[in-house]
Amino acid sequence: MATGFQQTINRNVPLAVEGDFAAAGPYHAVLAGNQQLKASATGVTIARFAWVNIANGQVANAKPADLTNQVVGFVRRGENTALITGYRAETSMLIPAGFGVTLYDRGDFWVKTTTAATVGQKVFASDTTGEIATGAAGATVAGFTETEFKVASIGDVGELIKITAF
C-alpha cells in the first residue's frame, strides 16, 4: 500500500511502487469501450487483481460466484484514479464505486506478494481481495485463482516482485 506524507528520506531510490509497470515492453488492456468498466459498489483496490463482468461492466477485487462473462485482470497504478476519502487519511489505493477502471491481462508489473516468490512460479489472485500469492503451475492454492501471470523476480513475503504475462 502507498505511504502517506513524506516522513523519511531514502539514500537510494526505491525500486518501484506497487502497481507500476515493471518494463517498457508490450502490455494489453482488457477490451472494453471508453469508460465501460466501472468500479463496483465496494470500489476496486489498485495493484491487485480484479474480475470484470463483461455483460454489465462492473469490476470488483472479489471473485464472483457466477463466472459467466467474467474476465480477470490486473489493476495498474497510473491511469486508474484512487481517491483519499477517509477522515484524516494520507493515502488511498481505492478506486471509488462508479469510477472508470482499466484492467490489464498482459504486461509486466510490480506487485507486493503475500508468499515467498521464485522466478517462474505462477501468480495466483485472492478470491476475496485480489492480492497476489505464488505457487507451482496447476497447483491448488486455497482461496486463490491461478492467473496467466508468472513471477519474474524473487522476493520474500511482503516484498515487491515483478510479474509478467507474455
DSSP file (Angstrom, degrees, kcal/mol; ACC not computed):
  #  RESIDUE AA STRUCTURE BP1 BP2  ACC     N-H-->O    O-->H-N    N-H-->O    O-->H-N    TCO  KAPPA ALPHA  PHI   PSI    X-CA   Y-CA   Z-CA
    1    1 A M              0   0    0      0, 0.0    17,-0.1     0, 0.0    46,-0.0   0.000 360.0 360.0 360.0 148.0    0.0    0.0    0.0
    2    2 A A        -     0   0    0      1,-0.1     2,-0.2    16,-0.1    89,-0.1  -0.265 360.0-122.3 -65.8 153.3    1.2    3.5   -0.7
    3    3 A T        -     0   0    0      1,-0.2    89,-0.1    87,-0.1     3,-0.1  -0.545  22.2-122.5 -94.1 165.1    2.7    5.6    2.1
    4    4 A G        -     0   0    0      1,-0.3    -1,-0.2    -2,-0.2     3,-0.1   0.393  65.1 -15.1 -83.5-141.9    1.3    8.9    3.3
    5    5 A F  S    S-     0   0    0      1,-0.1    -1,-0.3     2,-0.1    85,-0.0  -0.288  89.5 -83.8 -63.2 147.5    3.1   12.2    3.5
    6    6 A Q        +     0   0    0      1,-0.2    -1,-0.1    -3,-0.1     3,-0.1  -0.286  55.9 159.2 -58.8 128.6    6.9   12.0    3.4
    7    7 A Q        +     0   0    0      1,-0.2     2,-0.3    -3,-0.1    -1,-0.2   0.443  62.1  35.0-126.2 -10.6    8.4   11.3    6.7
    8    8 A T        -     0   0    0      2,-0.0     2,-0.5     0, 0.0    -1,-0.2  -0.924  67.6-131.9-139.5 164.8   11.8    9.9    5.7
    9    9 A I        -     0   0    0     -2,-0.3     2,-0.3    -3,-0.1     3,-0.0  -0.986  22.9-140.6-119.9 125.1   14.4   10.5    3.1
   10   10 A N        -     0   0    0     -2,-0.5     3,-0.1     1,-0.1    -2,-0.0  -0.616   6.1-150.9 -83.5 141.3   15.8    7.5    1.3
   11   11 A R  S    S+     0   0    0     -2,-0.3     2,-0.3     1,-0.1    -1,-0.1   0.801  88.5  38.4 -76.0 -30.3   19.5    7.3    0.5
   12   12 A N  S    S-     0   0    0     -3,-0.0    -1,-0.1     0, 0.0    -2,-0.0  -0.913  96.0-104.6-121.3 148.3   18.7    5.2   -2.6
   13   13 A V        -     0   0    0     -2,-0.3    -2,-0.0     1,-0.1     0, 0.0  -0.512  43.5-113.5 -68.3 133.2   15.8    5.4   -5.0
   14   14 A P        -     0   0    0      0, 0.0     3,-0.1     0, 0.0    -1,-0.1  -0.271  22.1-115.7 -64.6 156.8   13.2    2.7   -4.3
   15   15 A L  S    S-     0   0    0      1,-0.2     2,-0.3   145,-0.0    -2,-0.1   0.934  74.9 -56.0 -57.6 -49.5   12.7    0.0   -6.9
   16   16 A A        -     0   0    0      4,-0.0     2,-0.4     3,-0.0    -1,-0.2  -0.949  50.1 -91.0-172.8-177.3    9.2    1.0   -7.7
   17   17 A V    >   -     0   0    0     -2,-0.3     3,-2.2    -3,-0.1    93,-0.3  -0.971  54.5 -96.5-115.9 136.7    5.7    1.5   -6.3
   18   18 A E  T 3  S+     0   0    0     -2,-0.4    93,-0.2     1,-0.3     3,-0.1  -0.241 111.8  32.2 -56.1 137.1    3.3   -1.5   -6.3
   19   19 A G  T 3  S+     0   0    0     91,-3.2    58,-2.2     1,-0.4    -1,-0.3   0.249  90.9 124.8  99.0 -11.3    1.1   -1.4   -9.3
   20   20 A D  S <  S-     0   0    0     -3,-2.2    90,-2.4    56,-0.2    -1,-0.4  -0.352  73.2 -93.3 -75.3 159.3    3.7    0.3  -11.6
   21   21 A F  B     -A  109   0A   0     88,-0.2    88,-0.3    56,-0.2    -1,-0.1  -0.488  29.8-156.0 -62.6 143.5    4.8   -1.1  -15.0
   22   22 A A  S    S+     0   0    0     86,-2.3     2,-0.3   141,-0.2    87,-0.2   0.490  72.6  16.3-101.3  -6.9    7.9   -3.2  -14.4
   23   23 A A  S    S-     0   0    0     85,-0.7    85,-0.2     2,-0.1    -1,-0.1  -0.970  70.0-119.9-156.0 165.7    9.2   -2.8  -18.0
   24   24 A A  S    S+     0   0    0     -2,-0.3     3,-0.1    -3,-0.1    -3,-0.0   0.250  77.9 114.6 -93.5  12.1    8.7   -0.7  -21.1
   25   25 A G  S    S-     0   0    0      1,-0.2    83,-0.1    83,-0.0    -2,-0.1   0.082  77.1 -58.4 -71.8-172.3    7.7   -3.8  -23.0
   26   26 A P        +     0   0    0      0, 0.0     2,-0.3     0, 0.0    -1,-0.2  -0.275  53.0 179.2 -69.9 155.5    4.3   -4.5  -24.5
   27   27 A Y        -     0   0    0     80,-0.2     2,-0.4    -3,-0.1    80,-0.3  -0.946  14.1-148.1-147.6 164.9    1.1   -4.7  -22.5
   28   28 A H  E     -G  106   0B   0     78,-1.9    77,-1.8    -2,-0.3    78,-1.4  -0.982   6.6-146.8-144.4 127.7   -2.6   -5.3  -23.2
   29   29 A A  E     -G  104   0B   0     -2,-0.4    75,-0.3    75,-0.3     2,-0.2  -0.631  37.8 -93.9 -89.6 151.2   -5.7   -4.0  -21.5
   30   30 A V        -     0   0    0     73,-2.8    73,-0.2    -2,-0.2     2,-0.2  -0.459  54.8-103.0 -60.1 129.9   -8.9   -6.0  -21.2
   31   31 A L        +     0   0    0     -2,-0.2     2,-0.3    -3,-0.0    -1,-0.1  -0.375  65.4 131.1 -65.1 128.7  -11.0   -5.0  -24.2
   32   32 A A        -     0   0    0     -2,-0.2     3,-0.1    -3,-0.1    -3,-0.0  -0.954  54.4 -95.0-166.7 158.9  -13.8   -2.6  -23.3
   33   33 A G    >   -     0   0    0     -2,-0.3     3,-2.2     1,-0.2     4,-0.5  -0.245  64.9 -62.5 -74.7 170.8  -15.2    0.7  -24.6
   34   34 A N  T 3  S-     0   0    0      1,-0.3    -1,-0.2     2,-0.1    66,-0.0  -0.360 121.8  -9.6 -57.7 123.0  -14.2    4.1  -23.2
   35   35 A Q  T 3  S+     0   0    0     -2,-0.1    -1,-0.3    -3,-0.1    -2,-0.1   0.734  97.6 128.5  57.6  25.8  -15.3    4.3  -19.6
   36   36 A Q    <   +     0   0    0     -3,-2.2     2,-0.5    65,-0.1    -2,-0.1   0.859  55.1  69.3 -77.2 -35.3  -17.2    1.0  -20.0
   37   37 A L        -     0   0    0     -4,-0.5    64,-2.1    64,-0.3     2,-0.3  -0.744  68.3-178.8 -90.0 126.4  -15.6   -0.7  -17.0
   38   38 A K  E     -hI  58 100B   0     19,-3.1    21,-2.4    -2,-0.5    62,-0.2  -0.938  32.5-102.7-127.1 145.7  -16.7    0.8  -13.6
   39   39 A A  E     -h   59   0B   0     60,-2.7    59,-2.6    57,-0.4    21,-0.2  -0.412  43.1-119.6 -63.2 137.7  -15.8    0.0  -10.0
   40   40 A S    >   -     0   0    0     19,-2.7     3,-1.8     3,-0.2    59,-0.2  -0.006  40.2 -80.6 -69.1-178.2  -18.4   -2.0   -8.2
   41   41 A A  T 3  S+     0   0    0      1,-0.3    56,-0.3    56,-0.2    -1,-0.1   0.763 132.6  49.5 -59.1 -28.0  -20.3   -0.7   -5.1
   42   42 A T  T 3  S-     0   0    0      1,-0.2    -1,-0.3    54,-0.1    18,-0.1   0.501 110.7-127.3 -89.5  -4.2  -17.3   -1.7   -2.9
   43   43 A G    <   -     0   0    0     -3,-1.8    18,-0.5    16,-0.2     2,-0.4  -0.173  21.0 -91.0  81.6 177.9  -14.7    0.0   -5.1
   44   44 A V  E     -M   95   0C   0     51,-1.9    51,-3.6    16,-0.1     2,-0.5  -0.999  27.0-133.9-134.7 132.3  -11.6   -1.5   -6.5
   45   45 A T  E >   -M   94   0C   0     -2,-0.4     3,-0.6    49,-0.2    49,-0.2  -0.737  23.3-127.5 -89.8 130.4   -8.1   -1.6   -5.0
   46   46 A I  T 3  S+     0   0    0     47,-3.3    30,-0.2    -2,-0.5     3,-0.1  -0.376  88.8  34.7 -71.6 152.1   -5.2   -0.7   -7.2
   47   47 A A  T 3  S+     0   0    0     28,-3.0    65,-0.4     1,-0.3     2,-0.3   0.704 104.3  89.1  74.5  24.4   -2.2   -3.0   -7.5
   48   48 A R  S <  S-     0   0    0     -3,-0.6    27,-2.8    27,-0.4    -1,-0.3  -0.863  82.9 -93.9-136.3 171.7   -4.3   -6.1   -7.2
   49   49 A F  E     -J   74   0B   0     81,-2.6     2,-0.3    -2,-0.3    25,-0.2  -0.587  41.1-175.7 -85.8 154.6   -6.2   -8.4   -9.5
   50   50 A A  E     -J   73   0B   0     23,-2.6    23,-2.5    -2,-0.2     2,-0.4  -0.976  20.8-128.5-147.0 158.0   -9.9   -7.9  -10.2
   51   51 A W  E     -JK  72  60B   0      9,-3.2     9,-2.3    -2,-0.3     2,-0.4  -0.891  18.9-158.3-109.4 139.9  -12.7   -9.5  -12.1
   52   52 A V  E     -JK  71  59B   0     19,-2.7    19,-1.8    -2,-0.4     2,-0.9  -0.965  14.7-140.0-119.6 134.4  -14.9   -7.7  -14.6
   53   53 A N  E >>  -J   70   0B   0      5,-2.4     4,-2.8    -2,-0.4     3,-0.6  -0.836  13.8-160.4 -88.7 107.8  -18.4   -8.8  -15.7
   54   54 A I  T 34 S+     0   0    0     15,-2.9    -1,-0.2    -2,-0.9    16,-0.1   0.795  85.7  61.5 -62.0 -29.0  -18.3   -8.1  -19.4
   55   55 A A  T 34 S+     0   0    0     14,-0.3    -1,-0.2    13,-0.2    14,-0.1   0.880 124.4  13.6 -66.8 -38.5  -22.1   -8.0  -19.6
   56   56 A N  T <4 S-     0   0    0     -3,-0.6    -2,-0.2     2,-0.1    -1,-0.2   0.471  96.3-122.7-120.1  -3.1  -22.5   -5.1  -17.2
   57   57 A G     <  +     0   0    0     -4,-2.8   -19,-3.1     1,-0.2     2,-0.3   0.552  57.2 149.1  77.4   7.5  -19.0   -3.6  -16.9
   58   58 A Q  E     -h   38   0B   0     -5,-0.5    -5,-2.4   -21,-0.2     2,-0.4  -0.614  28.7-161.9 -80.9 132.4  -18.8   -4.0  -13.1
   59   59 A V  E     +hK  39  52B   0    -21,-2.4   -19,-2.7    -2,-0.3     2,-0.3  -0.934  14.8 166.6-116.9 135.8  -15.3   -4.6  -11.7
   60   60 A A  E     - K   0  51B   0     -9,-2.3    -9,-3.2    -2,-0.4   -16,-0.1  -0.992  40.9-134.1-146.2 150.6  -14.5   -6.0   -8.2
   61   61 A N  S    S+     0   0    0    -18,-0.5     2,-0.4    -2,-0.3   -12,-0.1   0.675  89.1  81.8 -75.4 -17.8  -11.4   -7.4   -6.4
   62   62 A A  S    S-     0   0    0     67,-0.2    66,-0.2   -11,-0.1   -11,-0.2  -0.731  88.5-117.0 -92.1 137.6  -13.6  -10.3   -5.1
   63   63 A K        -     0   0    0     64,-2.8    -2,-0.1    -2,-0.4     4,-0.1  -0.549  32.7-126.5 -71.9 128.8  -14.2  -13.3   -7.4
   64   64 A P        -     0   0    0      0, 0.0    -1,-0.1     0, 0.0     6,-0.0  -0.367   8.3-127.0 -75.4 157.6  -17.9  -13.6   -8.2
   65   65 A A  S    S+     0   0    0      1,-0.2     2,-0.7    -2,-0.1    -2,-0.0   0.890 101.8  58.2 -68.3 -39.9  -19.8  -16.9   -7.6
   66   66 A D        -     0   0    0      1,-0.1    -1,-0.2     2,-0.1     0, 0.0  -0.834  66.1-172.8 -95.3 112.8  -21.1  -16.9  -11.2
   67   67 A L    >   +     0   0    0     -2,-0.7     3,-1.7    -4,-0.1     2,-0.2   0.320  39.6 129.9 -90.1   9.0  -18.1  -16.8  -13.6
   68   68 A T  T 3  S-     0   0    0      1,-0.3   -13,-0.2   -15,-0.0     3,-0.1  -0.462  85.5  -0.2 -62.8 130.2  -20.3  -16.3  -16.7
   69   69 A N  T 3  S+     0   0    0      1,-0.2   -15,-2.9    -2,-0.2     2,-0.4   0.688 100.7 143.0  63.8  21.4  -18.9  -13.4  -18.7
   70   70 A Q  E <   -J   53   0B   0     -3,-1.7     2,-0.4   -17,-0.2    -1,-0.2  -0.756  28.0-176.6 -98.5 140.3  -16.1  -12.8  -16.2
   71   71 A V  E     -J   52   0B   0    -19,-1.8   -19,-2.7    -2,-0.4     2,-0.4  -0.995  16.2-142.0-131.0 137.5  -12.5  -11.8  -17.1
   72   72 A V  E     +J   51   0B   0     -2,-0.4     2,-0.3   -21,-0.2   -21,-0.2  -0.806  29.9 158.8-100.4 142.5   -9.6  -11.4  -14.6
   73   73 A G  E     -J   50   0B   0    -23,-2.5   -23,-2.6    -2,-0.4     2,-0.4  -0.956  39.9 -99.3-153.1 169.2   -7.1   -8.6  -15.0
   74   74 A F  E     -JL  49 104B   0     30,-3.0    30,-2.1    -2,-0.3     2,-0.9  -0.793  26.8-135.7 -97.9 136.2   -4.5   -6.6  -13.1
   75   75 A V  E     - L   0 103B   0    -27,-2.8   -28,-3.0    -2,-0.4   -27,-0.4  -0.800  27.7-155.3 -93.7 102.4   -5.4   -3.1  -11.8
   76   76 A R     >  -     0   0    0     -2,-0.9     4,-0.5    26,-0.6     2,-0.3  -0.451  14.7-119.6 -80.3 148.8   -2.4   -0.9  -12.7
   77   77 A R  B  4 S+n   80   0D   0    -58,-2.2     2,-0.4    -2,-0.1   -56,-0.2  -0.655  86.7  52.0 -78.7 141.8   -1.4    2.3  -10.9
   78   78 A G  T  4 S+     0   0    0      2,-0.7    -1,-0.1    -2,-0.3   -58,-0.1  -0.795 109.2  31.3 136.4 -93.3   -1.4    5.3  -13.2
   79   79 A E  T  4 S+     0   0    0     -2,-0.4     2,-0.4     2,-0.1    -2,-0.1   0.693 102.4  87.7 -76.7 -16.0   -4.5    5.8  -15.3
   80   80 A N  B  < S-n   77   0D   0     -4,-0.5    -2,-0.7    22,-0.1     2,-0.6  -0.682  76.9-138.4 -81.6 136.5   -6.7    4.4  -12.5
   81   81 A T        -     0   0    0     19,-0.5     2,-0.3    -2,-0.4    -2,-0.1  -0.857  18.1-172.1-107.9 114.6   -7.7    7.0  -10.1
   82   82 A A        -     0   0    0     -2,-0.6     2,-0.4    13,-0.2    13,-0.2  -0.791  12.5-151.3 -97.0 145.8   -7.8    6.4   -6.3
   83   83 A L        -     0   0    0     11,-1.8     2,-0.9    -2,-0.3    11,-0.3  -0.938  15.3-129.3-119.7 141.7   -9.3    9.0   -4.0
   84   84 A I        +     0   0    0     -2,-0.4     8,-0.1     1,-0.2     4,-0.1  -0.792  45.7 149.6 -85.2 109.4   -8.5    9.7   -0.4
   85   85 A T        +     0   0    0     -2,-0.9    -1,-0.2     6,-0.2     2,-0.2   0.562  33.0 103.5-118.1 -15.1  -11.9    9.7    1.2
   86   86 A G  S >  S-     0   0    0      5,-0.2     3,-2.2     1,-0.1     2,-0.2  -0.463  84.8 -96.9 -73.5 141.5  -11.2    8.6    4.8
   87   87 A Y  T 3  S-     0   0    0      1,-0.3    -1,-0.1    -2,-0.2     3,-0.1  -0.392 106.0  -6.0 -58.3 123.8  -11.1   11.2    7.5
   88   88 A R  T 3  S+     0   0    0      1,-0.2    -1,-0.3    -2,-0.2     2,-0.1   0.594  96.8 151.7  63.8  15.2   -7.5   12.3    8.1
   89   89 A A    <   -     0   0    0     -3,-2.2    -1,-0.2     1,-0.1     3,-0.1  -0.459  34.4-163.9 -73.0 148.6   -6.3    9.6    5.8
   90   90 A E        +     0   0    0      1,-0.2     2,-0.3    -2,-0.1    -1,-0.1   0.645  68.3  21.4-104.3 -22.1   -3.0   10.3    4.0
   91   91 A T        -     0   0    0    -89,-0.1     2,-0.3    -8,-0.1    -5,-0.2  -0.915  54.9-176.2-142.4 165.6   -3.2    7.7    1.2
   92   92 A S        -     0   0    0     -2,-0.3   -10,-0.2   -89,-0.1    -8,-0.1  -0.927  19.5-177.4-162.3 143.1   -5.6    5.5   -0.7
   93   93 A M        +     0   0    0     -2,-0.3   -47,-3.3   -10,-0.1     2,-0.5   0.094  57.5 115.3-119.8  16.2   -5.4    2.8   -3.4
   94   94 A L  E     -M   45   0C   0    -11,-0.3   -11,-1.8   -49,-0.2   -49,-0.2  -0.793  55.8-151.1 -98.1 122.8   -9.2    2.5   -3.6
   95   95 A I  E     -M   44   0C   0    -51,-3.6   -51,-1.9    -2,-0.5   -13,-0.2  -0.814  32.5-122.9 -84.3 119.7  -11.0    3.5   -6.8
   96   96 A P    >   -     0   0    0      0, 0.0     3,-2.0     0, 0.0   -57,-0.4  -0.175  36.0 -77.4 -66.4 158.3  -14.4    4.6   -5.6
   97   97 A A  T 3  S+     0   0    0    -56,-0.3   -57,-0.2     1,-0.2   -56,-0.2  -0.230 117.4  19.7 -52.7 136.0  -17.7    3.0   -6.8
   98   98 A G  T 3  S+     0   0    0    -59,-2.6    -1,-0.2     1,-0.3     2,-0.1   0.235  92.2 125.3  87.7 -13.9  -18.7    4.1  -10.3
   99   99 A F  S <  S-     0   0    0     -3,-2.0   -60,-2.7   -59,-0.2    -1,-0.3  -0.486  70.1 -95.7 -77.6 150.7  -15.2    5.4  -11.3
  100  100 A G  B     -I   38   0B   0    -62,-0.2   -19,-0.5    -2,-0.1     2,-0.4  -0.323  39.6-161.1 -65.2 146.1  -13.7    4.0  -14.5
  101  101 A V        -     0   0    0    -64,-2.1     2,-0.5   -21,-0.1   -64,-0.3  -0.994   9.6-157.3-131.8 135.6  -11.3    1.1  -14.2
  102  102 A T        -     0   0    0     -2,-0.4   -26,-0.6   -26,-0.2     2,-0.3  -0.970  14.9-166.7-111.3 125.9   -8.6   -0.2  -16.7
  103  103 A L  E     - L   0  75B   0     -2,-0.5   -73,-2.8   -73,-0.2     2,-0.5  -0.856   7.6-148.2-110.8 146.6   -7.6   -3.8  -16.3
  104  104 A Y  E     +GL  29  74B   0    -30,-2.1   -30,-3.0    -2,-0.3   -75,-0.3  -0.952  17.7 179.3-116.1 131.4   -4.6   -5.5  -17.9
  105  105 A D  E    S+     0   0B   0    -77,-1.8     2,-0.3    -2,-0.5   -76,-0.2   0.409  77.4  34.0-105.6  -0.3   -4.5   -9.1  -18.9
  106  106 A R  E    S+G   28   0B   0    -78,-1.4   -78,-1.9   -32,-0.1     2,-0.3  -0.989  82.7  70.1-148.7 148.9   -0.9   -8.9  -20.3
  107  107 A G  E    S- B   0 165A   0     58,-0.9    58,-1.4    -2,-0.3     2,-0.4  -0.819  72.8 -71.6 138.8-175.7    2.2   -6.9  -19.3
  108  108 A D  E     + B   0 164A   0     -2,-0.3   -86,-2.3    56,-0.2   -85,-0.7  -0.978  52.0 170.9-120.4 126.6    4.9   -6.6  -16.7
  109  109 A F  E     -AB  21 163A   0     54,-2.2    54,-2.6    -2,-0.4     2,-0.5  -0.938  34.9-121.2-138.8 155.2    4.0   -5.2  -13.3
  110  110 A W  E     + B   0 162A   0    -90,-2.4   -91,-3.2    -2,-0.3     2,-0.3  -0.847  41.1 170.7 -91.9 130.7    5.4   -4.6   -9.8
  111  111 A V  E     - B   0 161A   0     50,-2.6    50,-2.8    -2,-0.5     2,-0.6  -0.942  36.6-118.3-137.5 159.6    3.3   -6.3   -7.1
  112  112 A K  E     - B   0 160A   0    -65,-0.4    20,-0.7    -2,-0.3     2,-0.3  -0.894  35.6-143.7 -98.2 124.9    3.5   -7.0   -3.4
  113  113 A T  B     -c  132   0A   0     46,-2.1    45,-3.1    -2,-0.6    20,-0.2  -0.623  17.8-157.9 -93.2 147.0    3.5  -10.7   -2.7
  114  114 A T  S    S+     0   0    0     18,-2.3     2,-0.3    -2,-0.3    19,-0.2   0.415  83.3  42.4 -96.8  -1.1    1.8  -12.5    0.2
  115  115 A T  S    S-     0   0    0     17,-0.2    43,-0.1    41,-0.2     2,-0.1  -0.919 101.4 -84.1-136.8 161.6    4.1  -15.5   -0.3
  116  116 A A        -     0   0    0     -2,-0.3     2,-0.4    41,-0.1    40,-0.2  -0.464  52.0-149.8 -64.6 140.8    7.8  -16.1   -1.0
  117  117 A A  B     -O  155   0E   0     38,-3.5    38,-1.9    -2,-0.1     2,-0.3  -0.935  19.0-175.6-124.1 139.1    8.4  -15.9   -4.7
  118  118 A T    >   -     0   0    0     -2,-0.4     3,-1.9    36,-0.2    33,-0.2  -0.952  43.2 -86.7-126.7 151.2   10.9  -17.5   -7.1
  119  119 A V  T 3  S+     0   0    0     -2,-0.3    33,-0.2     1,-0.2     3,-0.1  -0.268 111.5  25.2 -58.5 134.5   11.2  -16.9  -10.8
  120  120 A G  T 3  S+     0   0    0     31,-2.5    -1,-0.2     1,-0.3    17,-0.2   0.166  86.7 128.6  97.8 -17.1    9.0  -19.0  -13.0
  121  121 A Q    <   -     0   0    0     -3,-1.9    30,-3.0     1,-0.1    -1,-0.3  -0.278  62.5-109.1 -64.6 157.9    6.2  -19.6  -10.4
  122  122 A K  E     -ED 135 150A   0     13,-2.9    13,-1.8    28,-0.2     2,-0.4  -0.546  26.9-122.8 -83.4 156.1    2.6  -18.9  -11.4
  123  123 A V  E     -E  134   0A   0     26,-2.2    24,-2.6    11,-0.2     2,-0.4  -0.866  23.8-162.1-102.3 133.4    0.8  -15.9   -9.9
  124  124 A F  E     -ED 133 146A   0      9,-3.3     9,-2.3    -2,-0.4     2,-0.4  -0.919   8.9-141.5-116.2 141.5   -2.5  -16.6   -8.0
  125  125 A A  E     -ED 132 145A   0     20,-3.1    20,-2.7    -2,-0.4     7,-0.2  -0.875  25.2-112.6-105.0 132.3   -5.2  -13.9   -7.2
  126  126 A S  E  >  - D   0 144A   0      5,-2.7     4,-1.1    -2,-0.4    18,-0.3  -0.388  17.4-139.5 -61.2 134.5   -7.0  -14.0   -3.9
  127  127 A D  T  4 S+     0   0    0     16,-3.2   -64,-2.8     1,-0.2    -1,-0.1   0.637 100.0  33.6 -70.8 -14.2  -10.7  -14.8   -4.4
  128  128 A T  T  4 S+     0   0    0     15,-0.4    -1,-0.2   -66,-0.2   -67,-0.1   0.709 135.2  15.1-112.7 -28.2  -11.7  -12.2   -1.8
  129  129 A T  T  4 S-     0   0    0      2,-0.1   -84,-0.2   -69,-0.1   -67,-0.2   0.578  87.1-122.7-124.6 -15.3   -9.1   -9.3   -2.1
  130  130 A G     <  +     0   0    0     -4,-1.1   -81,-2.6     1,-0.2    -3,-0.1   0.471  59.3 150.0  81.4   1.3   -7.3   -9.7   -5.4
  131  131 A E        -     0   0    0    -83,-0.2    -5,-2.7    -6,-0.1     2,-0.4  -0.162  46.9-104.9 -63.8 165.5   -3.9   -9.9   -3.5
  132  132 A I  E     +cE 113 125A   0    -20,-0.7   -18,-2.3    -7,-0.2     2,-0.3  -0.781  37.7 169.2-104.8 135.5   -1.1  -11.9   -5.0
  133  133 A A  E     - E   0 124A   0     -9,-2.3    -9,-3.3    -2,-0.4     2,-0.3  -0.912  21.9-138.5-129.8 161.7    0.3  -15.3   -4.0
  134  134 A T  E     + E   0 123A   0     -2,-0.3     2,-0.3   -11,-0.2   -11,-0.2  -0.863  31.5 137.3-122.1 156.8    2.7  -17.5   -5.8
  135  135 A G  E     - E   0 122A   0    -13,-1.8   -13,-2.9    -2,-0.3     2,-0.1  -0.977  52.8 -54.5-176.2 179.2    2.9  -21.3   -6.4
  136  136 A A    >   -     0   0    0     -2,-0.3     3,-2.1   -15,-0.2   -15,-0.1  -0.398  66.6 -91.4 -70.8 147.5    3.6  -24.0   -8.9
  137  137 A A  T 3  S+     0   0    0      1,-0.3    -1,-0.1   -17,-0.2     3,-0.1  -0.356 113.8  14.3 -58.0 134.2    1.6  -24.0  -12.2
  138  138 A G  T 3  S+     0   0    0      1,-0.3    -1,-0.3    -3,-0.1    -2,-0.1   0.393  96.7 136.8  80.3  -3.7   -1.6  -26.1  -11.8
  139  139 A A    <   -     0   0    0     -3,-2.1     2,-0.6     1,-0.1    -1,-0.3  -0.275  57.5-119.6 -71.2 160.8   -1.3  -26.1   -8.0
  140  140 A T        -     0   0    0     -3,-0.1     2,-0.6     5,-0.1     5,-0.1  -0.923  27.4-175.2-102.0 117.5   -4.2  -25.6   -5.7
  141  141 A V    >   -     0   0    0     -2,-0.6     3,-2.2     3,-0.3    -6,-0.0  -0.954  33.5-117.2-113.3 111.0   -3.8  -22.6   -3.5
  142  142 A A  T 3  S+     0   0    0     -2,-0.6     3,-0.1     1,-0.3    -2,-0.0  -0.199  95.2   7.2 -54.1 125.9   -6.7  -22.4   -1.1
  143  143 A G  T 3  S+     0   0    0      1,-0.2   -16,-3.2   -17,-0.1   -15,-0.4   0.548 113.3  98.0  81.5   8.3   -8.8  -19.2   -1.6
  144  144 A F  E <   -D  126   0A   0     -3,-2.2     2,-0.4   -18,-0.3    -3,-0.3  -0.920  60.7-142.7-130.0 154.0   -6.8  -18.2   -4.7
  145  145 A T  E     -D  125   0A   0    -20,-2.7   -20,-3.1    -2,-0.3     2,-0.2  -0.958  26.6-117.5-116.4 132.9   -7.3  -18.5   -8.5
  146  146 A E  E     -D  124   0A   0     -2,-0.4   -22,-0.2   -22,-0.2     2,-0.2  -0.464  33.8-162.6 -68.3 136.9   -4.4  -19.1  -10.9
  147  147 A T  E     -     0   0A   0    -24,-2.6   -24,-0.2     2,-0.2    -1,-0.0  -0.495  34.1-104.4-109.2-178.7   -3.8  -16.3  -13.4
  148  148 A E  E    S+     0   0A   0     -2,-0.2    18,-0.1   -26,-0.1     2,-0.1   0.521  89.6 102.5 -81.8  -6.7   -1.9  -16.1  -16.7
  149  149 A F  E     -     0   0A   0    -26,-0.3   -26,-2.2    16,-0.1     2,-0.3  -0.441  54.0-160.2 -83.7 152.4    0.9  -14.2  -15.0
  150  150 A K  E     -DF 122 164A   0     14,-3.0    14,-2.6   -28,-0.2     2,-0.3  -0.906  29.1 -99.4-125.7 156.5    4.3  -15.7  -13.9
  151  151 A V  E     - F   0 163A   0    -30,-3.0   -31,-2.5    -2,-0.3    12,-0.2  -0.583  32.8-179.9 -75.1 133.5    6.8  -14.5  -11.3
  152  152 A A        +     0   0    0     10,-3.2     2,-0.3    -2,-0.3    11,-0.2   0.422  65.1  30.1-116.2  -2.9    9.8  -12.6  -13.0
  153  153 A S  S    S-     0   0    0      9,-0.9    -1,-0.2   -35,-0.1     2,-0.1  -0.988  81.7-106.9-153.1 153.1   11.9  -11.7   -9.9
  154  154 A I        +     0   0    0     -2,-0.3     2,-0.3     7,-0.1   -36,-0.2  -0.366  43.7 153.5 -79.0 158.3   12.5  -13.3   -6.5
  155  155 A G  B     -O  117   0E   0    -38,-1.9   -38,-3.5     6,-0.1     2,-0.1  -0.920  35.0-119.3-176.8 154.6   11.1  -11.8   -3.2
  156  156 A D    >   -     0   0    0     -2,-0.3     3,-2.2   -40,-0.2   -43,-0.3  -0.407  59.2 -59.9 -92.0 173.8   10.0  -12.6    0.3
  157  157 A V  T 3  S+     0   0    0      1,-0.3   -43,-0.2   -43,-0.1    -1,-0.2  -0.298 125.9  14.6 -54.8 130.6    6.6  -12.2    1.9
  158  158 A G  T 3  S+     0   0    0    -45,-3.1    -1,-0.3     1,-0.3     2,-0.2   0.420 101.6 119.3  83.8  -1.0    5.5   -8.5    1.7
  159  159 A E  S <  S-     0   0    0     -3,-2.2   -46,-2.1   -46,-0.2     2,-0.4  -0.551  70.3-101.8 -94.8 161.7    8.2   -7.5   -0.8
  160  160 A L  E     +B  112   0A   0    -48,-0.2     2,-0.3    -2,-0.2   -48,-0.2  -0.658  44.7 174.4 -79.2 134.5    7.8   -6.1   -4.3
  161  161 A I  E     -B  111   0A   0    -50,-2.8   -50,-2.6    -2,-0.4     2,-0.4  -0.892  30.1-113.0-131.6 164.8    8.3   -8.6   -7.1
  162  162 A K  E     -B  110   0A   0     -2,-0.3   -10,-3.2   -52,-0.2    -9,-0.9  -0.825  28.7-170.1 -97.4 139.7    7.9   -8.4  -10.9
  163  163 A I  E     -BF 109 151A   0    -54,-2.6   -54,-2.2    -2,-0.4     2,-0.3  -0.936   3.4-169.9-124.2 154.5    5.2  -10.4  -12.6
  164  164 A T  E     -BF 108 150A   0    -14,-2.6   -14,-3.0    -2,-0.3     2,-0.3  -0.988  18.6-169.0-143.6 150.1    4.8  -10.9  -16.3
  165  165 A A  E      B  107   0A   0    -58,-1.4   -58,-0.9    -2,-0.3   -16,-0.1  -0.730 360.0 360.0-140.5  89.0    2.2  -12.3  -18.7
  166  166 A F              0   0    0     -2,-0.3    -1,-0.1   -60,-0.2   -17,-0.1   0.212 360.0 360.0-159.6 360.0    3.6  -12.7  -22.3
